Amino acid sequence: MNKVAIVTGGSGGIGRCTAAALKNAGCIVYEFSRRDIPAEGIIHISADVTDAAGTAAAVAQAVAREGRIDILINNAGFGISGAAELTDSADSHAQLELNLFGMDNVTRAVIPYMREQGGGRIVCMSSIAGIIPIPFQLWYSVSKAAVNAYALALANEVRPFGISVCAVMPGDIASGFTAARKKSETGDEIYGGRIARSVALMERDERTGMQPEAAGARIAKIAMKPGGKPLYALGFAYKAAACAVKLLPRRLSNRIVGGIYAK
């Protein structure tokens, strides 16, 4: 039997590549996003994951057609940057509304079906910033740290139902995420130009980072597993960084991050 998968935010970047990799692995793939950008063999359902009722209806539509949901990839998200003290509260709330609460809307809609069918796999897209917070991307880092905590706690809640949960932590990916970031350099003169320098460095690294096709293939492979680790870093450099942050004193690791992104 072909597995049925839902990928949120699947109209571009990592989401689109993950959806394609799942399709190539033999899955029936539904892509949830606000934009309908056709992809061969992938079924689009228009959905805004911040709308709980609309999201539940989209999940119900997929289940009505296929009878089950085996895999959920919570990929919808975006990033903001700027100094924390000068970030508009509407922007910080919007960051959490999509990256965290939008993910929760889809997950809560899917779990009852997975529970009834006796199993499923939920993959939450986080970021290496979830364990190594980045200055001037504070709210993005907070949202991804929350995703990690969500995935870890949820895994223990739903394990008795045969549902496995993990979070995947990419690092720099050469995708549309960079251009979509909502940037604010308000107060950059107060911070001595450090806001602009920090974001420029991050964007340079993203543009030369892992290709989204490679990331999507790895995420699809993780999603096809019945279980495994609760947290996955993508790429050797980020696996090493994840290990280093565990081993080094937090004061030292945070100083190192500050020396790179806040100087």
Secondary structure, DSSP 8 states (H G I E B T S, - for coil): ---EEEEETTTSHHHHHHHHHHHHTT-EEEEEESS----TTEEEEE--TT-HHHHHHHHHHHHHHHS---EEEE-----EES-GGGS-HHHHHHHHIIIIIIHHHHHHHHHHHHHHHT-EEEEEE--GGGTS--TT-HHHHHHHHHHHHHHHHHHHHHGGGTEEEEEEE---B-STHHHH-EE--TTTTTTTTHHHHHHHHHHHHHHTSB-HHHHHHHHHHHHHSSS--SEEE-SHHHHHHHHHHHHS-HHHHHHHHHHHH--
